[in-house]
Amino acid sequence: MNIQKLMKEAQRMQAQMSKMQDELATKVVEASVGGGKVIVKATGTGDITSIKIDPSVVDRDDVEVLEDLVLAGVKQAQEAAREAGSADMQKLTGGMSIPGMPF
């Protein structure tokens, strides 16, 4: 493969990666914990966009339960975002692992 062809391929892949990152920023993933009592939404890039809490889990005498549910929901939403990014990256790279890539 000559150097010009290799450079064009790298530029094409870079453009596709940029497009993929833009798409991930608008993709929404959702995590539900505690039987749906806490729902966390995040973008495909892992930014948390909303947290919904069922009032039935708000107990001022047991805040720890609510804290644990929120933390679990955030972790699950972020994992779902990582999985979405990884799946898209696998499509882009044909399954190749590229050092330094975020997914």
N, CA, C and O atoms as a GROMACS GRO file, in nm:
protein
  412
    1MET      N    1   0.086  -0.118   0.000
    1MET     CA    2   0.000   0.000   0.000
    1MET      C    3   0.090   0.123   0.000
    1MET      O    4   0.179   0.135   0.084
    2ASN      N    5   0.067   0.214  -0.093
    2ASN     CA    6   0.153   0.332  -0.097
    2ASN      C    7   0.111   0.433   0.010
    2ASN      O    8   0.002   0.424   0.067
    3ILE      N    9   0.199   0.528   0.035
    3ILE     CA   10   0.179   0.623   0.145
    3ILE      C   11   0.058   0.713   0.122
    3ILE      O   12  -0.012   0.747   0.217
    4GLN      N   13   0.032   0.753  -0.003
    4GLN     CA   14  -0.083   0.838  -0.031
    4GLN      C   15  -0.214   0.764  -0.003
    4GLN      O   16  -0.308   0.821   0.053
    5LYS      N   17  -0.219   0.640  -0.042
    5LYS     CA   18  -0.339   0.561  -0.018
    5LYS      C   19  -0.360   0.542   0.132
    5LYS      O   20  -0.473   0.548   0.181
    6LEU      N   21  -0.252   0.519   0.204
    6LEU     CA   22  -0.259   0.502   0.349
    6LEU      C   23  -0.306   0.630   0.416
    6LEU      O   24  -0.388   0.625   0.508
    7MET      N   25  -0.257   0.744   0.371
    7MET     CA   26  -0.298   0.874   0.427
    7MET      C   27  -0.446   0.900   0.400
    7MET      O   28  -0.518   0.948   0.488
    8LYS      N   29  -0.492   0.870   0.280
    8LYS     CA   30  -0.633   0.889   0.248
    8LYS      C   31  -0.721   0.800   0.336
    8LYS      O   32  -0.826   0.843   0.383
    9GLU      N   33  -0.677   0.679   0.357
    9GLU     CA   34  -0.752   0.586   0.442
    9GLU      C   35  -0.757   0.639   0.587
    9GLU      O   36  -0.860   0.632   0.652
   10ALA      N   37  -0.646   0.691   0.635
   10ALA     CA   38  -0.641   0.748   0.771
   10ALA      C   39  -0.734   0.869   0.780
   10ALA      O   40  -0.803   0.884   0.881
   11GLN      N   41  -0.737   0.954   0.680
   11GLN     CA   42  -0.825   1.070   0.680
   11GLN      C   43  -0.972   1.028   0.677
   11GLN      O   44  -1.056   1.086   0.746
   12ARG      N   45  -1.001   0.925   0.597
   12ARG     CA   46  -1.137   0.875   0.590
   12ARG      C   47  -1.181   0.821   0.726
   12ARG      O   48  -1.292   0.849   0.772
   13MET      N   49  -1.093   0.745   0.790
   13MET     CA   50  -1.125   0.688   0.921
   13MET      C   51  -1.141   0.800   1.025
   13MET      O   52  -1.230   0.791   1.110
   14GLN      N   53  -1.059   0.902   1.019
   14GLN     CA   54  -1.069   1.013   1.112
   14GLN      C   55  -1.203   1.085   1.095
   14GLN      O   56  -1.266   1.122   1.194
   15ALA      N   57  -1.246   1.105   0.971
   15ALA     CA   58  -1.374   1.170   0.945
   15ALA      C   59  -1.489   1.084   0.999
   15ALA      O   60  -1.585   1.136   1.055
   16GLN      N   61  -1.479   0.953   0.981
   16GLN     CA   62  -1.582   0.862   1.031
   16GLN      C   63  -1.586   0.865   1.184
   16GLN      O   64  -1.693   0.860   1.244
   17MET      N   65  -1.468   0.871   1.247
   17MET     CA   66  -1.462   0.876   1.392
   17MET      C   67  -1.524   1.005   1.445
   17MET      O   68  -1.595   1.003   1.546
   18SER      N   69  -1.498   1.115   1.378
   18SER     CA   70  -1.556   1.242   1.418
   18SER      C   71  -1.708   1.237   1.408
   18SER      O   72  -1.779   1.285   1.497
   19LYS      N   73  -1.757   1.179   1.301
   19LYS     CA   74  -1.902   1.164   1.283
   19LYS      C   75  -1.960   1.073   1.391
   19LYS      O   76  -2.067   1.101   1.445
   20MET      N   77  -1.890   0.965   1.422
   20MET     CA   78  -1.935   0.873   1.525
   20MET      C   79  -1.942   0.942   1.661
   20MET      O   80  -2.037   0.922   1.736
   21GLN      N   81  -1.843   1.024   1.693
   21GLN     CA   82  -1.844   1.096   1.820
   21GLN      C   83  -1.961   1.193   1.828
   21GLN      O   84  -2.024   1.208   1.932
   22ASP      N   85  -1.990   1.260   1.716
   22ASP     CA   86  -2.106   1.350   1.712
   22ASP      C   87  -2.236   1.272   1.735
   22ASP      O   88  -2.325   1.318   1.806
   23GLU      N   89  -2.245   1.155   1.673
   23GLU     CA   90  -2.364   1.072   1.690
   23GLU      C   91  -2.377   1.022   1.833
   23GLU      O   92  -2.487   1.018   1.888
   24LEU      N   93  -2.265   0.984   1.894
   24LEU     CA   94  -2.268   0.937   2.033
   24LEU      C   95  -2.313   1.048   2.127
   24LEU      O   96  -2.380   1.022   2.227
   25ALA      N   97  -2.276   1.172   2.096
   25ALA     CA   98  -2.314   1.284   2.181
   25ALA      C   99  -2.466   1.306   2.181
   25ALA      O  100  -2.520   1.364   2.274
   26THR      N  101  -2.533   1.260   2.076
   26THR     CA  102  -2.678   1.278   2.069
   26THR      C  103  -2.755   1.150   2.103
   26THR      O  104  -2.876   1.153   2.125
   27LYS      N  105  -2.685   1.037   2.107
   27LYS     CA  106  -2.749   0.909   2.144
   27LYS      C  107  -2.781   0.911   2.293
   27LYS      O  108  -2.703   0.964   2.373
   28VAL      N  109  -2.895   0.855   2.330
   28VAL     CA  110  -2.934   0.851   2.471
   28VAL      C  111  -2.940   0.706   2.517
   28VAL      O  112  -3.003   0.621   2.452
   29VAL      N  113  -2.875   0.678   2.629
   29VAL     CA  114  -2.884   0.547   2.692
   29VAL      C  115  -2.952   0.567   2.828
   29VAL      O  116  -2.950   0.676   2.885
   30GLU      N  117  -3.012   0.461   2.877
   30GLU     CA  118  -3.090   0.472   3.000
   30GLU      C  119  -3.060   0.354   3.091
   30GLU      O  120  -3.045   0.241   3.045
   31ALA      N  121  -3.053   0.382   3.220
   31ALA     CA  122  -3.036   0.277   3.320
   31ALA      C  123  -3.148   0.290   3.422
   31ALA      O  124  -3.183   0.400   3.464
   32SER      N  125  -3.204   0.178   3.460
   32SER     CA  126  -3.312   0.175   3.558
   32SER      C  127  -3.270   0.083   3.672
   32SER      O  128  -3.232  -0.032   3.648
   33VAL      N  129  -3.276   0.134   3.794
   33VAL     CA  130  -3.237   0.054   3.911
   33VAL      C  131  -3.347   0.059   4.016
   33VAL      O  132  -3.436   0.145   4.013
   34GLY      N  133  -3.339  -0.034   4.108
   34GLY     CA  134  -3.438  -0.038   4.216
   34GLY      C  135  -3.578  -0.066   4.165
   34GLY      O  136  -3.676  -0.012   4.217
   35GLY      N  137  -3.586  -0.150   4.064
   35GLY     CA  138  -3.717  -0.182   4.009
   35GLY      C  139  -3.782  -0.063   3.940
   35GLY      O  140  -3.904  -0.049   3.940
   36GLY      N  141  -3.698   0.022   3.882
   36GLY     CA  142  -3.750   0.139   3.811
   36GLY      C  143  -3.769   0.261   3.900
   36GLY      O  144  -3.823   0.362   3.856
   37LYS      N  145  -3.726   0.251   4.024
   37LYS     CA  146  -3.743   0.363   4.117
   37LYS      C  147  -3.648   0.479   4.086
   37LYS      O  148  -3.679   0.594   4.115
   38VAL      N  149  -3.533   0.448   4.026
   38VAL     CA  150  -3.439   0.552   3.984
   38VAL      C  151  -3.403   0.524   3.838
   38VAL      O  152  -3.360   0.414   3.803
   39ILE      N  153  -3.421   0.626   3.755
   39ILE     CA  154  -3.388   0.614   3.613
   39ILE      C  155  -3.287   0.722   3.578
   39ILE      O  156  -3.309   0.841   3.603
   40VAL      N  157  -3.176   0.680   3.519
   40VAL     CA  158  -3.069   0.772   3.482
   40VAL      C  159  -3.052   0.766   3.331
   40VAL      O  160  -3.042   0.659   3.272
   41LYS      N  161  -3.049   0.883   3.269
   41LYS     CA  162  -3.024   0.892   3.125
   41LYS      C  163  -2.890   0.961   3.104
   41LYS      O  164  -2.852   1.052   3.177
   42ALA      N  165  -2.820   0.913   2.999
   42ALA     CA  166  -2.690   0.969   2.965
   42ALA      C  167  -2.676   0.971   2.815
   42ALA      O  168  -2.745   0.898   2.743
   43THR      N  169  -2.585   1.054   2.767
   43THR     CA  170  -2.553   1.051   2.625
   43THR      C  171  -2.461   0.933   2.600
   43THR      O  172  -2.410   0.872   2.694
   44GLY      N  173  -2.440   0.903   2.474
   44GLY     CA  174  -2.349   0.795   2.437
   44GLY      C  175  -2.205   0.824   2.475
   44GLY      O  176  -2.121   0.735   2.475
   45THR      N  177  -2.176   0.950   2.507
   45THR     CA  178  -2.042   0.987   2.552
   45THR      C  179  -2.027   0.980   2.703
   45THR      O  180  -1.920   1.006   2.757
   46GLY      N  181  -2.137   0.943   2.773
   46GLY     CA  182  -2.130   0.924   2.917
   46GLY      C  183  -2.173   1.043   3.000
   46GLY      O  184  -2.168   1.038   3.123
   47ASP      N  185  -2.216   1.151   2.936
   47ASP     CA  186  -2.263   1.268   3.011
   47ASP      C  187  -2.403   1.240   3.064
   47ASP      O  188  -2.493   1.209   2.986
   48ILE      N  189  -2.422   1.252   3.195
   48ILE     CA  190  -2.552   1.230   3.256
   48ILE      C  191  -2.642   1.347   3.220
   48ILE      O  192  -2.606   1.463   3.240
   49THR      N  193  -2.761   1.316   3.165
   49THR     CA  194  -2.852   1.422   3.123
   49THR      C  195  -2.974   1.434   3.213
   49THR      O  196  -3.034   1.542   3.220
   50SER      N  197  -3.013   1.327   3.281
   50SER     CA  198  -3.125   1.338   3.374
   50SER      C  199  -3.125   1.222   3.472
   50SER      O  200  -3.076   1.113   3.444
   51ILE      N  201  -3.182   1.251   3.588
   51ILE     CA  202  -3.203   1.149   3.692
   51ILE      C  203  -3.346   1.168   3.742
   51ILE      O  204  -3.383   1.275   3.789
   52LYS      N  205  -3.425   1.062   3.731
   52LYS     CA  206  -3.563   1.063   3.779
   52LYS      C  207  -3.571   0.971   3.900
   52LYS      O  208  -3.525   0.857   3.897
   53ILE      N  209  -3.631   1.022   4.006
   53ILE     CA  210  -3.641   0.946   4.131
   53ILE      C  211  -3.788   0.934   4.170
   53ILE      O  212  -3.858   1.034   4.184
   54ASP      N  213  -3.834   0.811   4.188
   54ASP     CA  214  -3.970   0.787   4.234
   54ASP      C  215  -3.980   0.837   4.379
   54ASP      O  216  -3.897   0.800   4.462
   55PRO      N  217  -4.077   0.920   4.409
   55PRO     CA  218  -4.090   0.975   4.545
   55PRO      C  219  -4.098   0.868   4.654
   55PRO      O  220  -4.065   0.895   4.770
   56SER      N  221  -4.140   0.748   4.619
   56SER     CA  222  -4.153   0.643   4.722
   56SER      C  223  -4.019   0.600   4.780
   56SER      O  224  -4.016   0.538   4.886
   57VAL      N  225  -3.908   0.632   4.713
   57VAL     CA  226  -3.777   0.593   4.768
   57VAL      C  227  -3.711   0.706   4.847
   57VAL      O  228  -3.599   0.692   4.895
   58VAL      N  229  -3.781   0.818   4.859
   58VAL     CA  230  -3.727   0.931   4.935
   58VAL      C  231  -3.772   0.918   5.080
   58VAL      O  232  -3.888   0.939   5.114
   59ASP      N  233  -3.676   0.880   5.164
   59ASP     CA  234  -3.702   0.861   5.307
   59ASP      C  235  -3.593   0.936   5.382
   59ASP      O  236  -3.477   0.894   5.384
   60ARG      N  237  -3.630   1.044   5.444
   60ARG     CA  238  -3.529   1.126   5.512
   60ARG      C  239  -3.458   1.051   5.624
   60ARG      O  240  -3.350   1.093   5.667
   61ASP      N  241  -3.514   0.942   5.672
   61ASP     CA  242  -3.450   0.863   5.776
   61ASP      C  243  -3.356   0.756   5.717
   61ASP      O  244  -3.282   0.690   5.792
   62ASP      N  245  -3.358   0.739   5.587
   62ASP     CA  246  -3.272   0.637   5.523
   62ASP      C  247  -3.222   0.689   5.388
   62ASP      O  248  -3.252   0.633   5.283
   63VAL      N  249  -3.147   0.796   5.394
   63VAL     CA  250  -3.094   0.859   5.273
   63VAL      C  251  -2.994   0.768   5.201
   63VAL      O  252  -2.977   0.778   5.080
   64GLU      N  253  -2.929   0.681   5.275
   64GLU     CA  254  -2.827   0.594   5.216
   64GLU      C  255  -2.883   0.506   5.105
   64GLU      O  256  -2.815   0.483   5.005
   65VAL      N  257  -3.005   0.458   5.120
   65VAL     CA  258  -3.066   0.375   5.016
   65VAL      C  259  -3.079   0.455   4.887
   65VAL      O  260  -3.045   0.406   4.780
   66LEU      N  261  -3.127   0.578   4.897
   66LEU     CA  262  -3.142   0.663   4.780
   66LEU      C  263  -3.005   0.693   4.718
   66LEU      O  264  -2.990   0.690   4.596
   67GLU      N  265  -2.908   0.722   4.800
   67GLU     CA  266  -2.773   0.748   4.750
   67GLU      C  267  -2.719   0.628   4.673
   67GLU      O  268  -2.660   0.642   4.566
   68ASP      N  269  -2.739   0.508   4.729
   68ASP     CA  270  -2.692   0.387   4.663
   68ASP      C  271  -2.763   0.365   4.530
   68ASP      O  272  -2.700   0.324   4.432
   69LEU      N  273  -2.893   0.391   4.526
   69LEU     CA  274  -2.968   0.373   4.401
   69LEU      C  275  -2.921   0.472   4.294
   69LEU      O  276  -2.902   0.434   4.178
   70VAL      N  277  -2.902   0.597   4.333
   70VAL     CA  278  -2.855   0.697   4.236
   70VAL      C  279  -2.716   0.660   4.185
   70VAL      O  280  -2.691   0.666   4.064
   71LEU      N  281  -2.627   0.622   4.273
   71LEU     CA  282  -2.492   0.584   4.232
   71LEU      C  283  -2.496   0.463   4.138
   71LEU      O  284  -2.426   0.461   4.037
   72ALA      N  285  -2.576   0.364   4.171
   72ALA     CA  286  -2.587   0.245   4.085
   72ALA      C  287  -2.643   0.283   3.948
   72ALA      O  288  -2.596   0.233   3.846
   73GLY      N  289  -2.742   0.370   3.946
   73GLY     CA  290  -2.799   0.414   3.819
   73GLY      C  291  -2.700   0.489   3.733
   73GLY      O  292  -2.692   0.467   3.612
   74VAL      N  293  -2.623   0.577   3.795
   74VAL     CA  294  -2.521   0.653   3.721
   74VAL      C  295  -2.416   0.558   3.664
   74VAL      O  296  -2.378   0.570   3.548
   75LYS      N  297  -2.370   0.465   3.745
   75LYS     CA  298  -2.269   0.368   3.697
   75LYS      C  299  -2.323   0.286   3.581
   75LYS      O  300  -2.252   0.263   3.483
   76GLN      N  301  -2.448   0.241   3.591
   76GLN     CA  302  -2.506   0.161   3.483
   76GLN      C  303  -2.523   0.243   3.356
   76GLN      O  304  -2.499   0.193   3.246
   77ALA      N  305  -2.564   0.368   3.369
   77ALA     CA  306  -2.580   0.454   3.252
   77ALA      C  307  -2.446   0.479   3.185
   77ALA      O  308  -2.436   0.476   3.063
   78GLN      N  309  -2.343   0.503   3.264
   78GLN     CA  310  -2.210   0.525   3.207
   78GLN      C  311  -2.157   0.398   3.140
   78GLN      O  312  -2.092   0.406   3.036
   79GLU      N  313  -2.185   0.283   3.197
   79GLU     CA  314  -2.143   0.157   3.134
   79GLU      C  315  -2.217   0.136   3.003
   79GLU      O  316  -2.157   0.092   2.905
   80ALA      N  317  -2.346   0.168   3.001
   80ALA     CA  318  -2.423   0.156   2.877
   80ALA      C  319  -2.366   0.249   2.770
   80ALA      O  320  -2.362   0.213   2.652
   81ALA      N  321  -2.323   0.367   2.810
   81ALA     CA  322  -2.262   0.461   2.716
   81ALA      C  323  -2.130   0.405   2.662
   81ALA      O  324  -2.103   0.414   2.542
   82ARG      N  325  -2.049   0.346   2.750
   82ARG     CA  326  -1.922   0.286   2.706
   82ARG      C  327  -1.948   0.173   2.608
   82ARG      O  328  -1.879   0.160   2.507
   83GLU      N  329  -2.048   0.091   2.637
   83GLU     CA  330  -2.082  -0.020   2.548
   83GLU      C  331  -2.129   0.030   2.412
   83GLU      O  332  -2.094  -0.028   2.309
   84ALA      N  333  -2.209   0.137   2.411
   84ALA     CA  334  -2.255   0.195   2.286
   84ALA      C  335  -2.137   0.247   2.204
   84ALA      O  336  -2.130   0.226   2.083
   85GLY      N  337  -2.046   0.315   2.271
   85GLY     CA  338  -1.928   0.367   2.203
   85GLY      C  339  -1.839   0.256   2.152
   85GLY      O  340  -1.784   0.264   2.042
   86SER      N  341  -1.824   0.152   2.232
   86SER     CA  342  -1.741   0.039   2.193
   86SER      C  343  -1.800  -0.032   2.072
   86SER      O  344  -1.728  -0.071   1.980
   87ALA      N  345  -1.931  -0.050   2.072
   87ALA     CA  346  -1.997  -0.117   1.960
   87ALA      C  347  -1.979  -0.037   1.831
   87ALA      O  348  -1.951  -0.093   1.725
   88ASP      N  349  -1.996   0.095   1.841
   88ASP     CA  350  -1.977   0.179   1.723
   88ASP      C  351  -1.832   0.177   1.676
   88ASP      O  352  -1.805   0.176   1.556
   89MET      N  353  -1.738   0.176   1.770
   89MET     CA  354  -1.596   0.173   1.734
   89MET      C  355  -1.561   0.040   1.667
   89MET      O  356  -1.482   0.038   1.573
   90GLN      N  357  -1.620  -0.068   1.714
   90GLN     CA  358  -1.596  -0.199   1.653
   90GLN      C  359  -1.641  -0.199   1.507
   90GLN      O  360  -1.574  -0.254   1.420
   91LYS      N  361  -1.756  -0.135   1.482
   91LYS     CA  362  -1.805  -0.126   1.343
   91LYS      C  363  -1.708  -0.046   1.257
   91LYS      O  364  -1.680  -0.082   1.143
   92LEU      N  365  -1.656   0.063   1.313
   92LEU     CA  366  -1.568   0.152   1.239
   92LEU      C  367  -1.433   0.087   1.209
   92LEU      O  368  -1.381   0.100   1.098
   93THR      N  369  -1.377   0.017   1.306
   93THR     CA  370  -1.243  -0.037   1.291
   93THR      C  371  -1.243  -0.183   1.247
   93THR      O  372  -1.137  -0.244   1.232
   94GLY      N  373  -1.361  -0.240   1.227
   94GLY     CA  374  -1.367  -0.380   1.187
   94GLY      C  375  -1.316  -0.473   1.295
   94GLY      O  376  -1.265  -0.581   1.265
   95GLY      N  377  -1.328  -0.432   1.420
   95GLY     CA  378  -1.286  -0.515   1.532
   95GLY      C  379  -1.142  -0.497   1.574
   95GLY      O  380  -1.097  -0.556   1.672
   96MET      N  381  -1.067  -0.414   1.499
   96MET     CA  382  -0.928  -0.389   1.536
   96MET      C  383  -0.922  -0.304   1.661
   96MET      O  384  -1.001  -0.211   1.676
   97SER      N  385  -0.831  -0.335   1.750
   97SER     CA  386  -0.807  -0.253   1.867
   97SER      C  387  -0.698  -0.154   1.832
   97SER      O  388  -0.588  -0.192   1.792
   98ILE      N  389  -0.730  -0.024   1.848
   98ILE     CA  390  -0.633   0.079   1.814
   98ILE      C  391  -0.587   0.145   1.942
   98ILE      O  392  -0.668   0.204   2.014
   99PRO      N  393  -0.457   0.137   1.974
   99PRO     CA  394  -0.407   0.197   2.097
   99PRO      C  395  -0.438   0.346   2.103
   99PRO      O  396  -0.426   0.418   2.003
  100GLY      N  397  -0.477   0.390   2.222
  100GLY     CA  398  -0.506   0.533   2.242
  100GLY      C  399  -0.647   0.574   2.208
  100GLY      O  400  -0.683   0.690   2.227
  101MET      N  401  -0.728   0.482   2.158
  101MET     CA  402  -0.866   0.515   2.123
  101MET      C  403  -0.951   0.506   2.250
  101MET      O  404  -0.926   0.420   2.334
  102PRO      N  405  -1.050   0.594   2.264
  102PRO     CA  406  -1.126   0.602   2.388
  102PRO      C  407  -1.215   0.482   2.417
  102PRO      O  408  -1.256   0.464   2.532
  103PHE      N  409  -1.248   0.400   2.319
  103PHE     CA  410  -1.338   0.288   2.343
  103PHE      C  411  -1.264   0.162   2.326
  103PHE      O  412  -1.320   0.054   2.342
   0.00000   0.00000   0.00000
